[in-house]
Amino acid sequence: MSPLNLVPVQQLRKLLNRPVGYGTILTMLVATLLMTSLFWKSQTPEIQVYTEAINNLVELKYFDMRMERELEAVRQFGMPDLQNFRSAITVLRDLGQEYGSLSLENGASSGSIDSLSIQLERQLFTRIGLAERLMSSRILMRAHVDSLQSAWTLQLSQGQRGVYGKLDTLQRLRAGEVLVPPQDSTEFNQLLVINQRQQAAFQLSRESQVQLLADELIARYRLLSHDLLLSKERVTRAFYILSLLSLIVVMILAARMKK
């Protein structure tokens, strides 16, 4: 064996023959503490919270669209599925409260997420209250419109041509037009005033930012989940490296103890 090859072997023999000192014990202690902290870091539950928040927001978007479909039906004086509407309202309330609890559990992980979450909750519960008021008031108005149309159709069949213009206005009303009422206080014109206010409320409901806010939060939670997964991969690699180093140190200590 050449002299160059003997150098590492001699150095290893010296290392193994060296007595166990406080430095070695301290190194083992530090390595153990680092491994423990890395293991604790890898067990953090943020990824589960992020996944639950994303699932919650996806469901929220779905039931918000279901509620909007029923609102659009009643806006056009159609017959909404009230059971579907009420179930969507109930689920949306539950999802809003559940998301609020998830946000609190998540803590202040991101100021932008906290701000968006507060906006979403406010917009959602405001939209739910507006939808309930619109649904009940529009159903009452639909009954009134049906009653007027039946009465005026009967009058038209009896030769009263003066109601023809009113029937035409009712058809335009059913088509969703926002009609400007004349400046008088007849019952029909009051109905047009109510329709004008309701159409403005429907427009306000359609301009709700619930869907956009939910999409933005989903994107941010997915980004946080991706970053967290990358961090956990790095932690896992560091844990394996420390484990290997600790194993080498233990083997060296075992060899010294035999000496």
Buried (B, 14 or more C-beta within 10 A) or exposed (E): EEEEEEEEEEEEEEEBEEEEEEEBEEBBEEBEEBBEEBEEBBEEEBEEBBEBBBBBBEBBBBBBEBBBEBBBBBBBBEEBBEEBBBBBBEBBBBBBEBBBEBBEEBEEBBEEBBEBBEBBBBBBBBBBEBBBEBBEBBBEBBEBBEEBBEEBEEBBEEEEEEBEEBBEBBEEBBEEEBBEBEEEEEEBBEBBEBBBEBBEBBEEBEEBBBBEBBEBBBEBBEEBBEEBEEBBEEBBEBBEEBEEBBEEBEEBBEEBEEE
